[in-house]
Amino acid sequence: MSGTAPAAAPSTELVHTETVDGIGILTLSDPHKRNALSSTMLQQMRDALASFAAAKLRVVIVTDDPDARVFSAGHNIAELSTTSDPLGYAEPLELTLRAVRAYPGPVIAMIHGTVWGGAFDLVCSCDMIIADETATFAITPANLGLPYNTAGLLHFLSRLPLNLIKEMFFTATPVVAQQALDWHIINHLVPAAQLRDFTLDFARKIVPKAPMSIAVVKEQLRVLTDEHAVSSEAAERIASLRAAVWTSQDMKEGIAAFFEKRKPNFQGQ
């Protein structure tokens, strides 16, 4: 019999959880893939949120490793469908955004590093954002030829003026931390060395407050900002417009260029 121990199986834990003073902390931890939002990571996030809710934790903090340069690179591009709606209602990212928004207590995004694409939708789905000076935010579907979905646009409409949403979507240019503060994307901008302590102290102010009162205010605000009446004709038109994009040559070109690490050559076809 060999005396060599079998090699350990690679870890599939992409999300770490801990509890501090009744606060659930959910940490994205897949540095080799820059915390890309894979279906596995997103499922682990939903599982963590469900566990926190079962434990009646009144506040949740979503963050990344403190030495990371990228909070999240956004949606795992390799998992985007090219044969159906890439951002459909039942897609893992959409399920996770709804889980964050439905959590029965405040969810705080604690941001260190860059936030890209679908990860910006994730942090905007949190109730509040606290960031340090390394944070930048970019929404990048125009780099891929990707048609963003209506639910996501509503998330941004509930947080930002229309002209700023258009600037971010049309240019895909990262918004730096101070600009994000000026635009009210983030609630507080603090030095990196103080980020965790500041955010925990902020969360501790919420923990002793009446949880039912907070939960119902959060849900009322979600309903008031999300539940916009759209006629069946308008919904069908939006679906048709989006389908024309996700079946286009431009989207195929955008994804191919991403993997080939080159600039896409969009033709509007």
QUIURMO-V387650 format. One record per residue. N is the residue number from 1. SS is DSSP state (alpha for helix, beta for strand, coil for the rest). PHI is phi in degrees with one decimal (* if undefined). OMEGA is omega as a letter, one per 40 degrees, with the letter a starting at -180 (NA if undefined). Layout:
{{N SS PHI OMEGA} {N SS PHI OMEGA}}
This chain:
{{1 coil * a} {2 coil -70.7 i} {3 coil -88.5 a} {4 coil -84.6 i} {5 coil -71.1 i} {6 coil -63.0 i} {7 coil -64.5 i} {8 coil -69.2 i} {9 coil -66.8 i} {10 coil -62.1 a} {11 coil -68.3 i} {12 coil -110.3 i} {13 coil -82.8 a} {14 coil -101.8 i} {15 beta -134.3 i} {16 beta -102.0 i} {17 beta -127.9 i} {18 beta -152.7 i} {19 beta -124.9 i} {20 beta -131.3 i} {21 coil 52.8 i} {22 coil 77.6 i} {23 beta -111.0 i} {24 beta -86.3 i} {25 beta -114.9 a} {26 beta -115.0 a} {27 beta -113.9 i} {28 beta -71.2 a} {29 coil -146.2 i} {30 coil -135.7 a} {31 alpha -62.3 a} {32 alpha -65.7 i} {33 alpha -113.7 i} {34 coil 52.3 i} {35 coil 53.9 i} {36 coil -58.2 a} {37 beta -82.8 i} {38 coil -77.2 i} {39 alpha -62.0 i} {40 alpha -67.2 i} {41 alpha -61.4 a} {42 alpha -64.0 i} {43 alpha -64.0 i} {44 alpha -65.5 i} {45 alpha -64.2 i} {46 alpha -65.5 i} {47 alpha -62.5 a} {48 alpha -64.2 i} {49 alpha -62.8 i} {50 alpha -64.0 i} {51 alpha -65.4 i} {52 alpha -62.6 a} {53 alpha -64.4 i} {54 alpha -63.5 i} {55 coil -83.7 i} {56 coil 58.6 i} {57 coil -73.1 a} {58 coil -84.7 i} {59 beta -139.5 i} {60 beta -124.4 i} {61 beta -113.8 i} {62 beta -107.6 a} {63 beta -148.9 i} {64 beta -129.3 i} {65 coil -61.5 a} {66 coil -65.3 i} {67 coil -97.9 a} {68 coil -75.6 i} {69 coil -94.9 a} {70 beta -124.1 i} {71 beta -62.9 i} {72 beta -163.7 i} {73 coil -79.2 i} {74 coil 95.6 a} {75 beta -56.9 i} {76 coil -67.1 a} {77 alpha -61.1 a} {78 alpha -63.2 a} {79 alpha -98.4 i} {80 coil -69.5 i} {81 coil -70.5 i} {82 coil -112.5 i} {83 coil -117.3 i} {84 coil -147.7 a} {85 coil -56.2 a} {86 coil -69.6 i} {87 coil -127.4 a} {88 coil -70.8 a} {89 coil -58.1 a} {90 coil -97.1 i} {91 coil -68.8 a} {92 alpha -55.0 i} {93 alpha -64.1 a} {94 alpha -64.3 i} {95 alpha -60.7 a} {96 alpha -72.9 i} {97 alpha -59.8 i} {98 alpha -67.3 i} {99 alpha -65.6 i} {100 alpha -64.4 a} {101 alpha -70.3 a} {102 alpha -92.8 a} {103 coil -57.7 a} {104 coil -80.0 i} {105 coil -179.2 a} {106 beta -63.1 i} {107 beta -115.4 a} {108 beta -108.3 i} {109 beta -87.3 i} {110 beta -108.7 a} {111 beta -108.0 i} {112 coil -125.7 i} {113 coil 100.4 a} {114 beta -85.1 a} {115 beta -122.9 a} {116 beta -121.9 i} {117 coil 53.4 a} {118 alpha -60.6 i} {119 alpha -67.1 i} {120 alpha -67.5 i} {121 alpha -63.0 i} {122 alpha -60.8 a} {123 alpha -70.9 i} {124 alpha -73.2 i} {125 alpha -79.8 i} {126 coil -71.3 a} {127 coil -77.3 a} {128 beta -146.9 a} {129 beta -128.6 i} {130 beta -120.5 a} {131 beta -137.2 i} {132 coil -107.5 a} {133 coil -70.1 i} {134 coil -81.2 a} {135 coil -72.2 i} {136 beta -137.8 a} {137 beta -134.0 i} {138 beta -143.5 i} {139 coil -114.4 a} {140 coil -123.6 i} {141 alpha -61.1 a} {142 alpha -68.8 i} {143 alpha -75.5 a} {144 alpha -112.4 a} {145 coil 74.4 a} {146 coil -94.3 i} {147 coil -83.2 a} {148 coil -71.1 a} {149 coil -91.6 a} {150 alpha -66.6 i} {151 alpha -59.5 i} {152 alpha -63.8 i} {153 alpha -62.8 i} {154 alpha -64.1 i} {155 alpha -57.8 a} {156 alpha -72.8 i} {157 alpha -62.3 i} {158 coil -79.4 a} {159 coil -121.5 a} {160 coil -132.4 i} {161 coil -63.2 a} {162 alpha -58.8 a} {163 alpha -65.4 i} {164 alpha -75.0 i} {165 alpha -60.3 i} {166 alpha -62.8 i} {167 alpha -60.1 a} {168 alpha -68.1 a} {169 alpha -71.8 a} {170 alpha -77.9 a} {171 alpha -100.3 a} {172 coil 55.9 a} {173 coil -85.1 i} {174 coil -62.0 i} {175 beta -97.2 a} {176 beta -76.8 a} {177 alpha -58.5 a} {178 alpha -64.3 i} {179 alpha -65.2 i} {180 alpha -63.2 i} {181 alpha -67.8 a} {182 alpha -63.1 a} {183 coil -84.4 a} {184 coil 66.0 i} {185 coil -68.8 a} {186 coil -110.1 i} {187 coil -85.1 a} {188 beta -141.5 i} {189 beta -115.3 a} {190 coil -132.1 i} {191 coil -60.9 a} {192 alpha -55.4 a} {193 alpha -65.9 a} {194 alpha -106.6 a} {195 alpha -59.6 a} {196 alpha -64.5 a} {197 alpha -62.1 i} {198 alpha -61.5 a} {199 alpha -67.4 i} {200 alpha -63.9 i} {201 alpha -62.7 i} {202 alpha -61.9 a} {203 alpha -64.5 a} {204 alpha -63.5 i} {205 alpha -67.9 a} {206 alpha -87.5 a} {207 alpha -52.1 a} {208 coil -80.4 a} {209 coil -74.8 a} {210 coil -67.1 a} {211 alpha -66.1 a} {212 alpha -67.6 i} {213 alpha -62.0 a} {214 alpha -64.1 a} {215 alpha -61.2 a} {216 alpha -74.3 i} {217 alpha -65.3 i} {218 alpha -59.1 a} {219 alpha -69.7 i} {220 alpha -59.6 a} {221 alpha -65.0 i} {222 alpha -63.3 a} {223 alpha -63.8 a} {224 alpha -65.7 a} {225 alpha -92.9 a} {226 alpha -100.2 a} {227 coil -86.4 i} {228 coil -95.4 i} {229 coil -71.4 i} {230 coil -127.8 i} {231 coil -66.1 i} {232 alpha -61.6 i} {233 alpha -65.2 i} {234 alpha -65.9 i} {235 alpha -62.9 i} {236 alpha -66.5 i} {237 alpha -65.7 i} {238 alpha -60.3 i} {239 alpha -61.1 i} {240 alpha -66.2 i} {241 alpha -61.4 a} {242 alpha -68.2 i} {243 alpha -62.5 i} {244 alpha -62.8 i} {245 alpha -82.7 a} {246 alpha -74.0 i} {247 coil -102.2 a} {248 coil -82.0 i} {249 alpha -67.2 i} {250 alpha -61.3 i} {251 alpha -66.7 i} {252 alpha -59.3 i} {253 alpha -65.1 a} {254 alpha -62.3 i} {255 alpha -70.7 i} {256 alpha -60.9 a} {257 alpha -63.8 i} {258 alpha -59.4 a} {259 alpha -73.2 i} {260 alpha -88.5 i} {261 coil 55.4 i} {262 coil -138.5 i} {263 coil -75.8 i} {264 coil -72.0 i} {265 coil -114.2 a} {266 coil -79.7 a} {267 coil -114.8 a} {268 coil 71.4 a} {269 coil -129.5 NA}}
